[in-house]
Amino acid sequence: MSDFFLKKRSADRRDLNVRKLISPGKRSAEHLSKIALLIRFLKPVTWIPVIWSFLCGAVASGAFGWQDFLGIKFFLGILLTGPLASGTCQMLNDYFDRDLDEINEPRRPIPNGQISLRNATILIAVWSLLSVLVGYLIHPLIALYVIIGIINAHLYSANPIKLKKRLWAGNIIVAVSYLVIPWLAGEIAYNPEFTLQSLFPSLVVATLFTISSTGTMTINDFKSVEGDRQIGVRTLPVVFGDKNAAIIAAVLINLGQLMAAVYMLMLGQPLFALIVALLIIPQFYLQFGLVRSPKTMDIRYNAIAQNFLVAGMLVCALAIKNFRL
């Protein structure tokens, strides 16, 4: 009888070791190359809205043409707003959110053990320096914007401030970093003789789309409600519930774009204003499904509706360019 229990205990121990070896989190770490792991840490999908904002700012400057797509300045701008500055902010967010990610997204590189805290710190420091340097090469003021963006990332994720815990503040500061800063950077990159007055139309439009972006950031919060509630992060879904948060998000998304359309009318650009307004209609239609089931429709909504929102940004940029001619 004792031999039976000893054998069973030994078998259980072997089963436990096997389960550890094939657990999803650890298994992926063994097969990812260092380059693939770095790319995963930098989250390329998050670069797109920042790059797009930079492009919109460049178009709005009135000095950006088709030939500039092949220019060194455009290449540096994409490098900065994509893998460097956006990548730095994403790494910072993962670094400071590692405890939360153990609950919500345990497959991420830090909670999964694929990247140590020491290596993450080194990567963040190197990427921060490279971001500031590339920003300076485009324009010294853009280097300052990069520093502000990195500070914003700390304010958003790092204790004791951690703005993502403070309801509206977190989404707003991310929206500003994703929209206002890169949009103005695009303006400054291609219009070196800028003034505050010349930047004003872009500042207004980027701010209005920041309102819409605050709504889209809220939609991203639905996937992590459980972990946010446990840690004490006060997102809109945690505070108001999923359905009410979805309604608030939809109102913000539509309001910002409607105000942008009105501003296009004020600039004397009625055709552009009409296009921006029409682009809201498919988003409004998709929002009914989002409100009915926020947790199952959030990814689908962003995948489809965001295309119309960013198209409206470019339309506004073209309107500002036309206004300046």
C-alpha positions in Angstrom: 0.0 0.0 0.0 2.8 2.5 0.9 4.5 1.7 -2.4 1.3 2.5 -4.2 1.1 6.0 -2.6 4.8 6.6 -3.3 4.3 5.8 -6.9 1.2 7.9 -7.2 3.0 10.9 -5.5 5.9 10.5 -7.9 3.5 10.4 -10.9 1.6 13.5 -9.7 4.9 15.3 -9.4 5.8 14.3 -13.0 2.4 15.5 -14.2 3.0 18.8 -12.4 6.3 19.2 -14.1 4.8 18.4 -17.5 2.0 21.0 -17.0 4.7 23.6 -16.2 6.6 22.8 -19.3 3.6 23.0 -21.6 1.8 26.0 -20.0 0.9 28.5 -22.7 2.8 31.4 -21.1 6.2 29.7 -20.8 6.0 27.7 -24.0 5.9 30.8 -26.2 9.0 32.2 -24.6 11.1 29.3 -25.8 10.2 29.7 -29.5 10.3 33.5 -29.9 13.5 35.0 -31.3 14.9 38.1 -29.7 13.8 40.3 -32.6 10.3 38.8 -32.5 10.1 39.3 -28.8 11.2 43.0 -29.1 8.6 43.6 -31.8 6.0 42.1 -29.5 7.2 44.4 -26.7 6.9 47.4 -29.0 3.3 46.6 -30.1 3.4 47.7 -33.7 -0.4 47.8 -34.0 -0.4 50.8 -31.6 1.9 52.8 -33.9 -0.6 53.3 -36.6 -2.8 56.1 -35.1 0.3 58.1 -34.1 1.9 57.8 -37.5 -1.4 58.8 -39.1 -1.7 61.9 -36.9 1.8 62.9 -38.0 0.8 62.4 -41.6 -2.3 64.5 -41.1 -0.2 67.3 -39.5 2.2 67.2 -42.5 -0.7 67.4 -45.0 -2.3 70.3 -43.0 0.9 72.2 -43.2 0.3 72.9 -46.8 4.0 72.1 -47.6 3.7 68.3 -47.9 3.5 66.8 -51.4 3.6 63.3 -53.0 7.4 63.7 -53.4 7.8 64.0 -49.7 6.8 60.3 -49.2 10.3 59.4 -50.4 12.1 62.1 -48.4 14.4 61.5 -45.4 12.3 63.7 -43.2 9.2 61.6 -43.8 11.2 58.4 -43.1 12.5 59.9 -39.8 8.9 61.0 -38.9 7.6 57.5 -39.4 10.5 56.0 -37.5 9.9 58.5 -34.6 6.1 58.3 -34.3 6.1 54.5 -34.9 8.7 52.2 -33.4 10.6 54.8 -31.4 8.3 57.2 -29.5 5.2 55.0 -29.6 7.3 51.9 -28.9 8.8 53.6 -25.9 5.4 54.5 -24.4 4.2 51.0 -24.9 7.2 49.5 -23.2 6.7 51.9 -20.3 3.1 50.9 -20.0 4.0 47.3 -19.9 6.7 47.9 -17.3 4.5 49.8 -14.9 1.4 47.6 -15.5 3.2 44.2 -15.1 1.1 43.4 -11.9 -2.1 44.2 -13.7 -1.1 42.3 -16.8 -0.6 39.2 -14.7 -4.4 39.2 -14.4 -5.6 40.7 -17.7 -2.9 39.7 -20.2 -0.4 37.2 -18.7 1.0 36.4 -22.1 2.7 39.8 -22.4 6.5 39.6 -22.3 7.2 40.9 -18.7 4.6 39.0 -16.7 5.3 36.0 -18.9 9.0 36.1 -17.9 10.2 36.5 -21.5 11.8 40.0 -20.7 13.3 40.7 -17.3 12.8 44.0 -15.6 16.5 44.8 -16.0 16.4 44.2 -19.8 13.1 46.2 -20.0 14.7 49.1 -18.2 17.7 49.1 -20.6 15.4 48.9 -23.6 13.3 51.8 -22.4 16.3 54.0 -21.7 17.9 53.3 -25.1 14.6 53.8 -27.0 13.9 57.1 -25.1 17.3 58.5 -26.1 16.9 57.4 -29.7 13.4 59.0 -29.8 14.7 62.4 -28.6 17.6 62.3 -31.0 15.5 61.5 -34.0 13.0 64.1 -33.0 15.8 66.7 -32.8 17.1 65.7 -36.2 13.6 66.6 -37.6 13.3 69.8 -35.6 14.5 70.8 -32.1 10.9 71.6 -31.0 9.8 68.1 -31.9 12.5 66.7 -29.5 10.7 68.6 -26.8 7.4 67.1 -27.9 8.9 63.7 -27.6 10.1 64.4 -24.0 6.6 65.6 -23.2 5.1 62.4 -24.7 7.5 60.2 -22.6 6.5 62.2 -19.5 2.9 61.6 -20.3 3.5 57.9 -20.5 5.0 58.0 -17.0 2.1 60.0 -15.7 -0.4 57.5 -17.3 1.2 54.3 -16.0 3.5 55.0 -13.1 2.6 55.2 -9.4 1.8 57.2 -7.4 0.1 59.4 -10.0 -1.0 56.6 -12.5 -3.6 58.7 -14.3 -5.2 55.5 -15.8 -6.7 55.0 -12.4 -8.3 58.4 -12.4 -11.3 57.9 -14.7 -11.1 60.5 -17.5 -7.6 61.6 -17.0 -5.9 58.5 -18.3 -7.8 58.3 -21.6 -7.4 62.1 -22.2 -3.6 62.1 -21.7 -3.2 59.1 -24.1 -5.4 60.8 -26.7 -3.4 64.0 -26.5 -0.2 62.0 -26.9 -1.6 60.0 -29.8 -3.2 63.0 -31.6 -2.2 66.5 -30.7 1.5 66.0 -30.2 2.2 64.0 -33.4 -0.2 66.2 -35.5 1.6 69.4 -34.4 5.0 67.6 -35.0 3.9 66.9 -38.6 3.0 70.6 -39.0 6.3 71.8 -37.6 8.3 69.3 -39.6 7.1 70.6 -43.0 6.4 74.2 -42.1 9.5 75.6 -40.4 8.2 79.1 -40.5 5.2 78.2 -38.3 3.6 80.6 -35.9 1.0 80.0 -33.2 -1.6 81.5 -35.5 -0.7 79.2 -38.3 -0.8 76.2 -36.0 -4.2 77.2 -34.6 -6.5 75.3 -37.1 -4.5 72.1 -36.6 -4.5 72.5 -32.8 -8.3 72.9 -32.9 -8.9 69.9 -35.1 -6.5 67.7 -33.2 -8.1 68.7 -29.9 -11.6 67.9 -31.3 -10.5 64.5 -32.5 -8.9 64.0 -29.1 -12.4 64.1 -27.7 -13.3 61.3 -30.1 -10.2 59.4 -29.3 -11.0 59.5 -25.6 -14.1 57.6 -26.5 -12.2 55.0 -28.5 -9.7 54.6 -25.6 -12.7 53.8 -23.4 -13.7 50.9 -25.7 -10.2 49.5 -25.2 -10.9 49.3 -21.5 -13.7 46.7 -21.8 -11.2 43.8 -22.3 -9.6 44.4 -18.9 -12.5 45.2 -16.6 -11.9 42.3 -14.2 -8.2 43.1 -13.6 -8.9 46.8 -13.4 -11.6 46.3 -10.7 -9.2 44.1 -8.6 -6.3 46.5 -8.8 -8.5 49.6 -8.3 -8.1 51.2 -11.7 -11.2 53.4 -12.2 -11.9 53.2 -15.9 -15.3 54.2 -17.2 -16.5 50.6 -17.5 -15.5 49.9 -13.9 -17.2 53.0 -12.6 -20.3 53.2 -14.7 -20.8 49.7 -16.0 -20.2 48.3 -19.5 -23.4 49.6 -21.1 -23.2 53.1 -19.7 -19.5 53.3 -20.6 -20.3 52.3 -24.1 -22.9 55.0 -24.4 -20.5 57.6 -23.1 -17.8 56.4 -25.5 -20.2 56.6 -28.4 -21.3 60.2 -27.5 -17.7 61.3 -27.2 -16.7 59.7 -30.5 -19.6 61.4 -32.4 -19.4 64.7 -30.6 -15.7 65.3 -31.4 -16.3 64.6 -35.1 -19.4 66.7 -35.4 -17.6 69.6 -33.8 -14.8 69.1 -36.3 -17.3 69.2 -39.2 -18.7 72.5 -37.8 -15.2 73.9 -37.6 -14.7 73.0 -41.2 -17.8 75.2 -42.0 -16.3 78.0 -40.0 -13.1 77.8 -42.1 -15.3 78.1 -45.2 -14.9 74.4 -46.3 -18.5 73.1 -46.6 -17.6 70.1 -48.9 -15.0 68.9 -46.4 -17.5 69.5 -43.5 -20.1 67.4 -45.3 -17.7 64.5 -45.9 -16.6 64.5 -42.2 -20.3 64.4 -41.1 -21.1 61.6 -43.5 -18.2 59.5 -42.2 -19.9 59.5 -38.7 -23.0 57.6 -40.1 -21.4 54.1 -40.3 -19.8 54.6 -36.9 -23.2 55.6 -35.4 -24.7 52.4 -36.9 -22.0 50.2 -35.4 -22.5 51.8 -32.0 -25.9 50.1 -31.5 -24.2 46.7 -31.5 -21.4 48.1 -29.2 -23.9 49.3 -26.6 -25.8 46.0 -26.7 -22.7 43.9 -26.0 -19.6 46.0 -25.2 -17.4 43.0 -24.3 -18.1 41.0 -27.4 -18.3 43.9 -29.9 -15.4 46.1 -28.7 -12.7 44.6 -31.0 -15.1 44.4 -34.0 -16.2 48.0 -33.5 -12.6 49.4 -33.4 -11.5 47.3 -36.3 -14.3 48.7 -38.5 -15.4 52.1 -37.1 -11.9 53.4 -36.6 -11.3 53.5 -40.3 -14.0 56.1 -40.8 -12.8 58.2 -37.9 -9.2 58.4 -39.2 -10.5 59.1 -42.7 -12.2 62.1 -41.2 -8.9 63.2 -39.7 -7.3 63.2 -43.1 -10.3 65.1 -44.6 -9.9 67.8 -42.0 -6.2 68.0 -42.7 -6.9 68.5 -46.4 -9.5 71.1 -45.5 -6.9 73.0 -43.5 -4.4 72.8 -46.4 -7.1 74.1 -48.8 -7.9 76.9 -46.3 -4.3 78.0 -46.4 -4.0 78.2 -50.2 
